[in-house]
């Protein structure tokens, strides 16, 4: 969870140096931010949906000390972090200074986001593997807490893997639609860049 928190903190903060510059406005940057925010809405909705299921279930199962209770407790803990990440990122965007940004800044933001999502996808596989190991260990040792937490980790890791891969694909499509055709027309050299118009 710490790596995921650091990733989304990085995603939110990497816009700061760009947004503080007074550059020529390019609509792709606003569209890129809108795409990033839509991902945070999905993550936040997932967290709220988990709360609405896990909180009543934890209350009903409190006396049982069962695997199912610890599954819901694990979900609740994990989604507290998810909601903090999503809410913090969206709140940051609301209060971010609306300085204009250029085409290159939007393209770089998209590229960094895609790279970070790929790294996160590998971490998600690790969460699933660790969860499966805990689940198996808890089951063999008749430890309801470890088994339930393992199940929660598998479920949350599977969602996050699907989320990160879908979000990566959306970012890649956005890049293809907004930057790919233009990339071949822009060449960089020491001290500047050159545009080719066809």
N, C-alpha and C positions, 0 to 999 in steps of 0.2 A: 504493500500500500504506500510505503514511503516513496518508492520509485515513481509510482503513478502520480502522487502529490507533487513531487519535484518536476515531473514532466509537464503537468498542466500549469504549474507556477512558471516554468520556463516559457511555455507557450504564451501565457498572458504577458510576461515581462519582456519578451523579445520584441514586442511592438513599441516599447517605450522609446528606444533611441530613434526609431524611424518617425514616430508620431511627433517628436519634438522639433523636427526640421520643417522649415517652410519651403516645401518643394511643390512643383507643379502637380495639381490634382489629377489623379487617374481613377476613373470609376471602378476599375478592377480591385483596388484596395478595399473600398467599401463593400464590394461584393464578397471579397475574401473574408472580411470580418463577419459578414452576415452568415457565410457558410460555417465559419468557426463557431459562431454563436448557436447555430442550429444544432451542431453537435453537442454543445453544452446543455441545450434544452432537452435533447434525448437522454443524456446522462442524468440530468436532474429529474426527469419524469420517471426513469427507471428507479432511481433512489426513492422517490415518493411512493411509487407502486410497491416497492419492497417494504417500506415503513408501514403502509396500510395493511399489508398481509402479516408482517412479522410482529408488530406491536401487539395486536389482539391475540395472536397465537402464543406469544411469550407470556402474556397475562393468563391465558387459559391453562398453559402447561407449567406454570411456575412451580407447582408442588411436585411435579413428576420426576425431575432430574433425568429427563429422557433425551435420546439422540435428537428427536424432533425439536425439543426446546433449544438445545445448543445450536442446531441448524439455524433456527430463527434468530438467535442471539448473534451468531456469526454474520448473518445477513444484515442485521441491524447495524452492527459495528462497521462493516465494510461500506454500507451505503451512507453512513454518516460522513465518511470521507468523500464518497462520490458526490454527495449533495454540497459539501463544503467546496469542493473543486469547481463544480458547475456554477454554484451561486457566486463564489468569489470571482470567477472568470467573467461572468455576465455583469456583475457589479462593477468590476474594473473597467469593462468596456463602456458602461454608462458614464462613468466619471472621467474617462480618458479624454484628454484635450483633443478636440476635433481638428487638428492641424491637417493640412492636405499632404498627400503622399504621391509619389510618382509610380510609373509603370514598373520600374526595376524593384522598388521596395515591395510592391504587391507580389511580384514574381518570387523574390527571395523569401517572403513570408510563406508562400505556398510550398516552396521547396523544403524549407526547414520543418514545416508542419508534417509533410509527408515522411521525411526521414525520421522524425520523432515518433510518428505513428507506427512505422515499421519496427523500430526498436521496442516500442511498447507491446507490439504483437508477440515478439519473442518472449518478453516478460510474462505475458498472459499465458503462454504455453507452460512456462515455469510454474505459475500459480496453479494451473490445472494439475500438473504433475505432483506438486507438493500436496495439493488437496487430496488427490487420489492416494498418495502414500499415507497421509494422516487418516483418511477414511479407512483404509485397509488395516492400519496399525490399531486404530481404535476398536474396530470390529473384532480383530483377533484377541485383543487384550480386554474386551468387554468394558471399554472406557467410552461412555456415552458422550462426554465432552469433546474428546479428540475426534471421535467419529462424526459428530454433528458439525464441528468446525471444519473438518475435512470436506464434508458434503457441501457446506456453504462456500468453501473456497473453490471447489470444482464448479459449482453453479455460477458464482460471480466471475470466475476466470473465463468460463465459456462465454458468458454474455460479453465480457470486455474484449475477448478475442474477436467475436462477431462484430462488435461495435467498432473496434479499431480498424479491422479490415474493410468494413463498409465505409467508414469515414475516410480511410486512405483512398479507396476507389473513387469516392466523391471528390476528394481533393485532386486526384489524378485527372479525372474528367474535367474539372474546372481548369486545370493547367492546360489540358489539351485544347479546350474551347477558347481560352483567353490569352494564352502565352505562346503556345507551340508555333503557330503561324508567324508570330512576330519575332520569335527567337532567331529564326534563320535570317531575318532582315536586320538584326542588330549585331554589330561586331565591336568588340572591345579592344583597345590598345592602350599602352601606357599614356596617361594624361587625358583620356577621353573615350568616346564611343562614336560609331558611325552608323547611320541608318541607310538601308537600301530600300528605295521605293520602286515597286514594280507597276 
